[in-house]
Amino acid sequence: MRANRLRQLLDNDQPSLGTRLQSQWPTMVEIIGHTRLFDYVEIVAEYAPYTLFSLENMGRAIDLFEQMAGMIKIEQESRQHLAVRALSAGIQNVLFSDIRTPADAEECVRAVRAETPQTGGLHGARHGRDVGVMLEAGSAAFVQALEASVVALMIEKKSAIENLDTILALKGVDMVQFGPADYAMSIGKPGAKRDPEVLEAQRFMIERALRLGVHPRAEINHPNEAEDYLALGVKHFCLGTDVTTIYNWAKENGTRMRALFDAA
């Protein structure tokens, strides 16, 4: 079974750096891997179209780089099915969206962990490319690999903040990520991602997670945004996403070219 780079970093209390992809073109994973600067690629399956075949091809691209792992972001209605299929494809870590209650969080953890008396999960033995199709299906190594999968949760609803301590105390919750857009909507302030109430909830999540031994992660678009998080004790970052990078490049350079046309 393949070593899980992200789990290794968390266990050794070392910082981690990921980036997000909505594109399902595996070569995009390879481009990121060739930089040798990122510890994992997050496949944002919540927002973009994909097939089970494309997940396997993304897993194959990740496998080309020993220093890099994969993560997938999953929407609320397909948690167990997609967690199983993504892990089978070789995407070792899972970020679950739309957590509202401790029961939601427990469901996510159980979707990843093996169904044994010791681990208490719902994930049964299966054939997949991560186990050599059949070579290690249901083996002790397979169970241990599922234990090593990082379970990350989006804390992005008012009810999740209200239940935060109970969610963080659940065995198997490894990482949390605040979602300001969803949180702003859930408190009746759509679009107000920088509202003081939203920022206060984010800080509360980070401080409680650190106190209770769960790793908080921050999503940022530029390294300059990391400073405040680092001062709070955050060590884990996801830097940028492909669609935002493309938009910003097109906006900036398209504007400059239009200005040259107007000046000619």
C-alpha positions in Angstrom: 0.0 0.0 0.0 1.2 3.5 -0.8 2.5 5.7 2.0 0.2 8.7 2.7 2.2 11.9 2.6 -0.4 14.0 4.3 -0.8 11.6 7.2 2.9 11.5 7.7 3.0 15.3 8.0 0.1 15.5 10.4 1.5 12.7 12.6 4.9 14.5 12.8 3.3 17.9 13.5 4.8 19.3 10.3 3.2 21.9 8.0 1.4 20.8 4.8 0.6 22.6 1.5 -2.0 21.6 -1.0 -3.7 23.1 -4.0 -7.2 22.6 -5.5 -8.2 21.3 -8.9 -11.6 21.3 -10.5 -10.2 20.1 -13.8 -10.3 16.4 -14.3 -7.4 16.4 -16.8 -4.8 14.1 -15.1 -1.9 16.1 -16.6 -2.9 19.0 -14.4 -2.0 16.8 -11.4 1.4 16.0 -13.1 2.1 19.7 -13.7 1.6 20.4 -10.0 3.6 17.3 -9.0 6.6 18.4 -11.2 7.0 21.5 -9.1 7.9 19.3 -6.1 6.4 21.9 -3.8 3.0 20.6 -2.9 2.2 17.8 -0.5 -1.2 17.0 -1.9 -3.7 17.9 -4.6 -7.3 18.4 -3.6 -9.8 17.2 -6.3 -12.8 19.4 -5.8 -15.5 16.9 -6.9 -18.2 19.0 -5.1 -18.2 21.6 -7.9 -17.0 20.1 -11.1 -18.2 17.2 -13.3 -16.3 13.9 -13.1 -16.6 10.2 -13.7 -15.4 7.2 -11.8 -12.9 6.6 -14.7 -11.5 10.2 -14.2 -11.0 9.6 -10.5 -8.9 6.5 -11.3 -6.8 8.5 -13.8 -6.3 11.3 -11.3 -5.2 8.6 -8.8 -2.7 7.2 -11.3 -1.3 10.7 -11.9 -0.9 11.3 -8.1 1.0 7.9 -7.9 3.7 9.3 -10.2 5.0 11.5 -7.3 6.1 9.9 -4.1 6.1 13.3 -2.3 2.5 14.0 -3.1 -0.8 12.6 -1.9 -4.4 13.2 -3.1 -7.5 14.5 -1.4 -11.1 14.7 -2.7 -13.8 17.1 -1.6 -17.2 15.4 -1.4 -20.7 16.9 -1.3 -23.2 15.8 1.3 -25.5 13.5 -0.7 -22.8 11.0 -1.9 -20.5 10.7 1.2 -20.1 7.0 1.6 -20.4 6.0 -2.1 -17.8 8.5 -3.3 -15.5 8.1 -0.4 -15.2 4.4 -1.2 -14.7 5.0 -4.9 -12.2 7.8 -4.4 -10.1 5.8 -1.9 -10.3 2.8 -4.2 -9.0 5.0 -7.0 -5.9 5.9 -4.9 -7.1 9.3 -3.6 -6.1 8.7 0.0 -7.7 11.6 1.9 -11.3 12.9 2.1 -12.7 16.4 2.8 -16.4 16.2 3.5 -18.6 19.3 3.0 -21.8 20.5 4.7 -21.2 19.1 8.2 -24.0 20.3 10.5 -24.1 17.9 13.5 -21.9 15.4 15.3 -23.9 12.7 13.6 -22.9 14.0 10.2 -19.2 14.0 11.3 -19.5 10.5 12.6 -21.0 9.3 9.4 -18.1 10.7 7.5 -15.5 9.1 9.7 -17.2 5.7 9.4 -17.4 6.0 5.6 -13.6 6.1 5.5 -12.6 3.6 8.2 -12.6 -0.1 7.8 -15.5 -2.2 9.1 -13.7 -4.1 11.9 -14.5 -4.4 15.6 -11.4 -2.3 16.3 -12.0 0.5 13.8 -15.8 0.6 13.8 -16.2 1.9 10.2 -18.5 1.0 7.3 -15.8 0.5 4.7 -15.7 -3.2 3.6 -13.1 -5.2 1.7 -13.1 -4.3 -2.0 -11.1 -4.6 -5.2 -9.5 -1.3 -6.3 -6.4 0.0 -7.8 -5.1 1.1 -4.3 -5.0 -2.6 -3.3 -3.5 -3.9 -6.5 -7.1 -4.7 -7.6 -7.2 -7.9 -5.6 -3.8 -8.4 -4.1 -4.4 -6.7 -0.7 -8.2 -6.6 -0.7 -9.4 -6.9 2.9 -5.9 -7.4 4.3 -4.4 -5.9 7.4 -2.4 -3.5 5.3 -5.7 -2.3 3.7 -7.3 -1.7 7.1 -4.2 0.2 8.2 -4.3 2.3 5.0 -7.9 3.3 5.8 -6.8 4.3 9.3 -4.1 6.5 7.8 -6.6 8.3 5.5 -7.0 11.9 6.7 -10.7 12.7 7.4 -11.2 16.5 7.0 -14.5 18.3 7.6 -15.8 21.6 6.3 -17.1 23.6 9.3 -19.3 26.0 7.3 -22.7 26.0 8.9 -24.1 27.9 12.0 -25.1 24.5 13.6 -21.6 23.1 13.1 -20.1 26.0 15.0 -22.7 25.5 17.7 -21.8 21.8 17.9 -18.1 22.3 17.3 -16.6 20.9 20.5 -18.6 17.6 20.1 -17.6 17.3 16.5 -13.9 18.0 17.3 -13.9 15.4 20.1 -15.0 12.6 17.7 -12.3 9.9 17.2 -11.1 10.0 13.6 -11.6 13.6 12.8 -8.2 14.8 11.7 -8.6 18.2 10.1 -11.2 21.0 9.8 -11.6 23.8 7.3 -13.8 26.8 7.8 -16.1 27.8 4.9 -16.9 31.5 5.1 -19.3 31.7 2.2 -21.6 29.0 3.5 -21.3 30.2 7.0 -22.3 33.7 6.0 -25.4 32.3 4.2 -26.3 30.1 7.2 -26.5 33.2 9.5 -28.5 35.2 7.0 -25.7 37.3 5.6 -25.1 35.9 2.1 -22.0 37.3 0.4 -20.6 38.8 3.6 -17.5 36.6 3.9 -15.6 39.3 5.7 -18.3 40.2 8.2 -17.1 40.4 11.8 -19.4 37.6 12.8 -18.0 35.4 10.1 -14.4 36.2 11.0 -15.1 35.6 14.7 -16.6 32.1 13.9 -13.5 31.3 11.9 -11.1 32.3 14.6 -13.2 30.4 17.2 -13.0 27.2 15.0 -9.2 27.6 14.7 -8.6 28.2 18.4 -10.9 25.3 19.5 -9.4 22.9 17.0 -5.9 23.6 18.1 -6.9 23.3 21.8 -8.6 19.9 21.2 -5.8 18.5 19.0 -7.4 18.7 15.6 -5.5 20.3 12.7 -7.1 23.4 11.3 -6.5 24.2 7.6 -6.8 27.5 5.8 -7.7 28.1 2.2 -5.8 31.0 0.7 -5.3 32.5 -2.8 -1.9 34.1 -2.1 1.0 33.5 0.3 0.5 36.9 1.8 -2.8 35.7 3.2 -1.0 33.1 5.3 0.6 35.4 7.9 -2.4 35.9 10.1 -3.2 32.2 10.1 0.4 31.3 11.0 0.3 33.8 13.9 -2.8 31.8 15.2 -0.9 28.5 15.0 -2.3 27.2 11.7 0.2 24.9 9.9 -1.8 23.6 7.0 -2.8 25.5 3.9 -4.5 24.9 0.6 -3.2 27.5 -1.9 -5.3 28.5 -4.8 -7.6 26.7 -7.2 -7.3 26.2 -10.9 -10.4 28.1 -11.9 -9.5 31.2 -9.8 -6.0 31.2 -11.2 -7.3 31.1 -14.7 -9.8 33.8 -14.1 -7.3 36.2 -12.4 -4.8 35.7 -15.2 -7.4 36.3 -17.9 -8.9 39.3 -16.1 -5.5 41.0 -15.4 -3.9 40.4 -18.8 -7.1 40.9 -20.8 -7.5 44.3 -19.1 -4.0 45.3 -19.9 -4.4 44.2 -23.6 -7.6 46.2 -23.9 -5.9 49.2 -22.5 -3.2 48.9 -25.1 -5.8 48.7 -27.8 -7.5 51.9 -26.5 -4.1 53.7 -26.4 -3.1 52.7 -30.0 
